[in-house]
Amino acid sequence: MQQSYIYIFMIVSLLIKGSVLYSVARLVSSSLGFPLMPGTVVLGLLMIAYTAVGGLWAVMVTDILQFVILTAAVLIIIPLAFDAAGGVQQFLHFSPEGFFDVVNGEYSWGFIFAFALYHIFYIGGNWTFVQRYTSVDTPKSASKVAYLFAGLYIISPVLWMLPPMLYKLIDPSLQGADTENAYLLVCKHVLPAGLMGLILTGMYFSTSASANTALNVVSAVFTNDIYKGRINPAASDKKLMSVARLSSWCFGLGMIAIALIVPYIGGIVEFTLSIAAVTGGPLLAPPIWALFSKRLSGTATLWITGISLAANLVFKIVLPFTADVRLNRADEMLLGVGLPFLMLLVFEIYARWKGGISEEYLHLLQVRAKRKVETKTTDPEEAAAIRQQNIFGLKVISFSWRLSQY
């Protein structure tokens, strides 16, 4: 059962991160004039090599450094973009009609509600984010990471969306797929060449870090849960490291293949929202629900995931071609998130009425009790090694930050 869930999650992770690679390739292609398809392959290979060699440490150090650089850059771009657009009053009064409407066309209040619910599950249950929570020293630190992440998730869209919105006023002719390049175009319009290069580098590495993290997670899951768990339980650490690096290349090549087909299936927005609607609720809602429920069993989780995922695929792929039945964006997202949520609620009510408690919850209580005993007897050598790793990471970040200032 656990293996089935892992297989599904690995496939979906590759689909999502394939779209991330496409975004990075589009970024470089539009800013430097490189062909999109060859650029996608080259950037994908660089991501794979980076992850296979550096692992989680490389990804996290890059995240921290590029967060600082990009935050500073975004705060510089916003006033420059306002100035190029003619100021705040010009932006407010001469933007196209309906430009500031909260809902528009297929993006209705129902879509906003479902999409917000999806992101609650996504932030808490996506493997790439969970890895951030589990890579710190204590549960309290993990809680701080989650709160900081949630706060930035609310603020950052405003900071990142303002410049491309302002560019609509600077160049009203931008239409269709070219709107995906709006942020880079406004950067090229208002920034000098040197700062533009820094922005481009920061955006590339910060965006690619998401794909790198996914490759690292998927490779680790395959190595530990599938290869060591089922194929070769007696594998040595050296063998596991070799398998992890090889699997990083295999999964990375799959990610490149997915990125190459994104332009042919509606572009990045269509692809991302479709993957979110079809897979987000079925895969992410049950694990998040299980954190607060002592009745949700593994079997029920798998059934709820399978049924809701199958229903979403039927409405997304089968019915449009067999019966010409197509859901709009809002209904698609509501079905994708609402169906697993409703099934979880019905099961919770039924289990409470029956008075049952899942075996997984009882096992969790045993694990927690065992961990409390283990934390009281911390290995001094392990603690010293952890401190040494943290010091090394801080030195790398400090050196990189100084180097970026030149």
C-alpha positions in Angstrom: 0.0 0.0 0.0 2.8 2.4 1.0 4.7 1.5 -2.2 1.7 2.3 -4.4 1.4 5.7 -2.8 5.1 6.3 -3.3 4.9 5.3 -7.0 2.1 7.7 -7.7 3.8 10.5 -5.8 7.0 10.1 -7.7 5.3 10.3 -11.1 3.4 13.5 -10.0 6.5 15.1 -8.6 8.2 14.6 -12.0 5.2 16.1 -13.8 5.3 19.2 -11.6 9.0 19.7 -11.7 9.0 19.2 -15.5 6.9 22.4 -15.6 9.4 24.1 -13.3 12.2 23.2 -15.7 10.1 24.6 -18.6 9.7 27.9 -16.7 13.5 28.1 -16.2 14.2 27.4 -19.8 11.6 29.9 -20.9 13.3 32.4 -18.6 16.7 31.9 -20.1 15.4 31.6 -23.7 13.5 34.9 -23.6 16.2 36.9 -21.9 19.3 35.6 -23.8 17.6 34.7 -27.1 18.5 31.0 -27.0 16.3 28.4 -28.7 13.7 27.0 -26.2 14.1 23.3 -26.8 17.9 23.0 -26.8 18.0 25.3 -23.8 15.6 23.1 -21.9 17.8 20.0 -22.5 21.0 21.8 -21.5 19.5 23.4 -18.3 17.9 20.1 -17.4 21.3 18.3 -17.6 22.9 21.1 -15.5 20.2 20.6 -12.8 20.7 16.8 -12.7 24.5 17.1 -12.4 24.1 19.8 -9.7 21.7 17.6 -7.7 23.7 14.3 -8.1 27.0 15.9 -7.0 25.8 18.4 -4.3 22.7 16.7 -2.8 20.5 18.4 -0.3 23.2 20.7 1.1 23.8 22.3 -2.4 20.1 22.8 -2.9 19.5 24.4 0.5 22.6 26.7 0.4 21.4 27.9 -3.1 17.9 28.5 -1.7 19.2 30.8 1.1 21.6 32.8 -1.0 19.2 33.4 -3.9 16.4 34.3 -1.5 18.5 37.2 -0.2 19.6 38.3 -3.7 16.1 38.1 -5.3 14.3 39.8 -2.4 16.7 42.7 -2.7 16.3 42.8 -6.5 12.5 42.6 -6.4 12.3 45.6 -4.0 14.4 47.5 -6.5 12.4 46.6 -9.5 9.0 47.6 -8.1 9.7 51.4 -7.8 11.5 51.4 -11.2 8.6 49.7 -12.9 6.1 52.1 -11.4 8.3 55.0 -12.7 8.4 53.5 -16.2 4.6 53.0 -16.2 4.0 56.6 -15.2 3.4 56.3 -11.5 0.8 54.8 -9.2 -2.0 57.1 -10.4 -1.3 56.3 -14.1 -1.3 52.6 -13.2 -4.6 52.8 -11.4 -6.5 54.9 -13.9 -5.2 53.8 -17.3 -5.1 50.0 -16.8 -7.4 48.0 -19.0 -11.0 47.6 -17.9 -11.5 44.8 -15.4 -7.7 44.6 -14.8 -8.1 44.7 -11.0 -11.2 42.5 -10.8 -10.7 39.7 -8.2 -12.6 37.2 -10.4 -12.5 37.1 -14.1 -13.9 34.6 -16.6 -13.3 31.0 -15.6 -11.3 32.1 -12.5 -14.4 32.5 -10.3 -14.9 32.6 -6.5 -15.3 28.9 -6.5 -11.9 28.5 -8.2 -10.3 30.9 -5.7 -11.7 28.9 -2.8 -10.7 25.5 -4.2 -7.2 26.8 -5.2 -6.6 28.2 -1.7 -7.7 24.9 -0.2 -5.3 23.1 -2.6 -2.4 25.3 -1.5 -3.1 24.5 2.2 -2.6 20.8 1.3 0.3 21.6 -1.0 2.4 23.6 1.5 1.9 21.0 4.2 2.1 17.8 2.2 4.4 18.3 -0.8 7.6 16.3 -0.5 9.9 19.2 -1.5 8.5 21.4 1.3 8.3 18.6 3.9 12.0 18.1 3.3 12.6 21.6 4.6 10.6 20.9 7.7 12.5 17.7 8.5 16.0 19.1 7.8 16.1 21.2 11.0 17.1 20.3 14.5 13.9 20.3 16.5 10.1 20.2 15.9 10.0 23.8 17.2 12.4 24.8 14.4 10.2 23.0 11.9 7.2 24.9 13.1 9.1 28.2 12.7 10.0 27.2 9.1 6.4 26.5 8.3 5.1 29.8 9.7 7.8 31.8 7.9 7.0 29.9 4.7 3.3 30.6 5.0 3.9 34.3 5.7 6.1 34.7 2.7 3.6 32.7 0.6 1.1 35.5 1.3 3.4 38.4 0.7 5.6 37.3 -2.2 2.8 37.0 -4.9 2.1 40.7 -4.5 5.8 41.6 -4.9 6.3 39.3 -7.9 3.1 40.1 -9.7 3.3 43.9 -9.6 6.1 44.3 -12.2 4.4 42.2 -14.9 1.1 43.9 -14.2 2.8 47.2 -14.7 4.4 46.0 -17.9 0.8 45.6 -19.3 0.6 49.4 -19.2 4.1 49.8 -20.7 3.5 47.4 -23.6 -0.3 46.8 -24.1 0.4 44.7 -27.2 1.7 41.7 -25.2 -0.7 38.8 -25.8 -0.9 35.0 -25.7 2.1 32.9 -24.7 4.3 36.0 -24.8 2.7 37.1 -21.5 4.8 34.3 -19.8 7.8 36.5 -20.4 6.3 39.7 -18.9 8.5 39.7 -15.8 11.7 39.4 -17.7 10.6 42.0 -20.2 9.9 44.6 -17.5 13.3 43.7 -15.9 15.1 44.3 -19.3 13.1 47.6 -19.6 14.1 49.2 -16.3 17.4 47.5 -15.2 20.9 48.1 -16.3 22.8 45.1 -17.9 24.8 44.2 -14.8 21.8 44.1 -12.5 19.8 42.3 -15.1 22.4 39.6 -15.2 22.3 39.2 -11.4 18.5 39.0 -11.5 18.6 36.4 -14.3 21.1 34.3 -12.4 19.2 34.5 -9.2 15.9 33.6 -10.9 17.5 30.7 -12.6 19.0 29.2 -9.5 16.1 29.9 -7.2 13.6 28.4 -9.7 15.8 25.5 -10.5 16.3 24.8 -6.8 12.7 23.6 -6.7 13.3 21.1 -9.4 16.6 20.1 -7.8 14.9 19.5 -4.5 12.3 17.3 -6.2 15.0 15.3 -7.9 16.8 14.9 -4.5 13.6 13.8 -2.8 12.5 11.4 -5.5 16.0 9.9 -5.7 16.1 9.5 -1.9 12.7 7.8 -1.8 13.6 5.4 -4.6 16.9 4.5 -3.0 15.7 4.0 0.6 12.1 2.9 0.1 12.2 0.9 -3.1 15.8 -0.2 -3.8 16.9 -0.8 -0.2 13.4 -1.7 1.1 12.5 -4.2 -1.6 15.3 -4.9 -4.1 18.5 -5.0 -2.1 18.0 -4.7 1.7 21.7 -5.6 2.4 23.1 -2.8 0.2 26.1 -0.9 1.6 26.1 2.9 2.0 28.5 3.1 -1.0 26.1 1.1 -3.1 23.1 3.2 -2.0 25.0 6.4 -2.9 25.7 5.1 -6.4 22.0 4.1 -6.8 20.9 7.5 -5.6 23.1 9.3 -8.2 22.1 7.0 -11.0 18.4 7.4 -10.2 18.9 11.2 -10.1 20.0 11.0 -13.7 17.1 8.7 -14.7 14.4 10.8 -13.1 16.1 14.0 -14.4 15.9 12.8 -17.9 12.2 12.1 -17.4 11.8 15.6 -16.1 13.4 17.0 -19.2 11.0 14.9 -21.4 8.0 16.4 -19.6 9.4 19.9 -19.9 9.7 19.5 -23.7 6.0 18.7 -24.1 4.6 21.5 -22.0 4.4 24.0 -24.9 2.3 21.5 -26.9 -0.4 20.9 -24.2 -1.5 24.5 -23.6 1.6 26.1 -22.0 2.7 26.5 -18.4 -0.5 27.9 -16.9 -2.7 25.2 -18.4 -0.3 22.4 -17.5 0.3 23.5 -13.9 -3.4 24.1 -13.1 -4.4 20.9 -14.6 -1.8 18.9 -12.6 -2.9 20.7 -9.5 -6.6 20.0 -10.1 -6.2 16.3 -11.0 -3.5 15.2 -8.4 -3.3 17.9 -5.7 -6.4 16.9 -3.6 -6.2 13.1 -4.0 -2.5 12.9 -3.1 -2.0 15.7 -0.6 -5.3 16.0 1.3 -5.3 12.5 3.0 -1.7 12.8 4.5 -2.6 16.3 5.9 -5.9 15.0 7.2 -4.1 12.1 8.9 -2.0 14.5 10.9 -5.2 15.6 12.8 -7.1 12.3 12.8 -6.6 9.1 14.8 -9.1 7.2 12.8 -7.9 7.5 9.2 -6.2 4.2 8.2 -3.7 3.6 5.5 -6.2 1.4 3.6 -8.8 4.2 3.6 -6.1 6.7 2.5 -5.2 4.6 -0.5 -8.9 4.0 -1.5 -9.7 7.7 -1.2 -6.7 8.7 -3.2 -7.4 6.1 -5.9 -11.1 6.9 -6.3 -10.7 10.6 -6.4 -7.7 10.4 -8.7 -9.6 8.2 -11.1 -12.6 10.5 -11.0 -10.5 13.5 -11.8 -8.8 11.7 -14.7 -12.1 10.6 -16.1 -13.4 14.2 -16.2 -10.1 15.6 -17.4 -9.2 13.1 -20.1 -11.9 10.5 -20.8 -15.2 12.5 -20.9 -13.9 15.4 -23.1 -13.0 13.0 -25.9 -15.8 10.4 -25.5 -18.8 12.5 -24.6 -17.6 16.1 -25.3 -18.1 17.0 -21.6 -15.6 19.5 -20.3 -15.4 21.1 -16.9 -14.5 24.8 -16.6 -11.5 25.8 -14.6 -13.5 26.4 -11.4 -15.5 23.2 -11.5 -12.3 21.2 -12.3 -10.5 22.6 -9.3 -13.5 22.2 -7.0 -13.9 18.5 -8.1 -10.2 17.9 -7.7 -10.0 19.3 -4.1 -13.6 18.9 -3.0 -14.1 15.2 -3.8 -11.2 13.8 -1.6 -12.1 16.3 1.1 -15.7 15.1 1.2 -14.7 11.5 1.2 -12.3 12.1 4.1 -15.1 13.8 6.0 -17.5 11.0 5.4 -15.0 8.4 6.5 -14.1 10.4 9.6 -17.8 10.6 10.7 -18.3 6.9 10.0 -15.1 5.9 11.9 -16.1 8.1 14.9 -19.6 6.5 14.9 -18.0 3.1 14.9 -15.6 4.1 17.6 -12.5 2.8 15.7 -8.9 3.9 16.0 -6.5 3.1 13.2 -3.5 0.8 13.7 -1.3 3.5 12.1 -2.2 5.9 14.9 -1.4 3.4 17.6 1.9 2.7 15.9 2.6 6.4 15.8 2.1 6.6 19.6 4.7 3.9 20.0 7.2 5.7 17.7 6.7 8.9 19.6 7.4 7.2 22.9 10.5 5.6 21.6 11.8 8.9 20.2 11.3 10.6 23.5 13.7 8.0 25.0 16.2 8.4 22.2 16.3 12.2 22.4 17.4 11.9 26.0 20.5 10.0 25.0 21.9 12.0 22.1 25.1 10.8 20.7 27.8 13.5 21.3 29.7 12.6 18.1 26.5 13.0 16.0 25.7 16.3 17.7 29.3 17.5 17.0 29.0 16.4 13.3 25.7 18.3 12.9 27.3 21.5 14.4 30.2 21.1 12.0 27.9 20.7 9.0 26.0 23.8 10.0 29.2 25.9 10.4 30.3 24.6 6.9 27.0 25.7 5.4 27.2 29.1 6.9 30.8 29.6 5.5 29.6 28.6 2.0 26.7 31.0 2.2 29.0 33.8 3.5 31.6 33.2 0.8 29.0 33.0 -2.0 27.3 36.2 -0.8 30.6 38.1 -0.8 31.5 36.8 -4.2 28.1 37.9 -5.6 28.9 41.5 -4.5 31.8 41.8 -7.0 
